[in-house]
């Protein structure tokens, strides 16, 4: 396969936004390929991991916590419920609302997905030393935290 960055103007290759976008595309492909090899998708991992970390949630809460739009969430929940990985039950306090819970099979599936996810991370970060990986993760986290902060919020101290 041709490397699209070979013909990229040199000026672009020094732009952090361009570098992040290109690297994100590689990251997405590596993770998607890893999950595909075990018959699942990134949405599945995100939903199962969110439920494991947060416990049972309403569909709206699961959408907010996982970052998956509610219009995409319903189909993903239907598929996961069909495979016995999550359960959907009416909320006892509001029967119009569903509560989604992780099943034991869902927890086991999440454990199986950790390996292809770790392998994708290793492939993505292959040229970096462990210290560089940690530094990159810290810098990316700082950028994301800054841009996720509501405008007008307190400034983060410089490090």
Buried (B, 14 or more C-beta within 10 A) or exposed (E): EEEEEEEEEEEEEEEEEBEEEBEEEEBEEBBEEBBEEEEBBBBBBBBBBBBEEEEBBBBEBBBEBBEBEEEEBBEBBEBBBEBEBBBBEEEEEEEEEBBBEBBEEBEEBBEEBEEBBEBBBEBBBEEEEEEEBEEEEEEEEEEEEEEEEEEEEEEEEEE
